[in-house]
Amino acid sequence: MTKVLTGTQHHEAAAEHHAQAATHHHQASVHYEEKDYAHAAHQALMAHGHTQQAVRHANDATKYYLEQLAKDAAR
């Protein structure tokens, strides 16, 4: 079952994914400097996935706010 999040909760989730992406980017740079290109690529791919999830949460936060505005306007 999918939990419905508020706009604030979506922003918090996006921030967590951005932080995880940053950690993976850092690890990718460490592996790259060590010339461990396979691990660097893997970490970069993980970072990309977290970035995509962060973007989805940001978009969902926007949708949430627009829905709230529409409800308020209908009153």
C-alpha positions, 0 to 999 in steps of 0.5 A: 500500500502506498502512503499518501505524503503531504507536500512537506513530507515529499520535500523531506524525502527529496532532501534525503534522496539528494543527501544519499546521491551526494554520498554516492557521488563522493564515493564515485569520485574516490573510486575514480581517483583510485582508478577503480572505474567499475565501482566509480560507475556503479556509485555514479549510477546509484547517485543518478537513481537517488537524484531521479527519486528526489525529482519525483518527490519534488514533482509530487510536492508541487502536485500536492500544493496545486491540489490544495490550491484548487480545493481552497479556490473551490470553497 
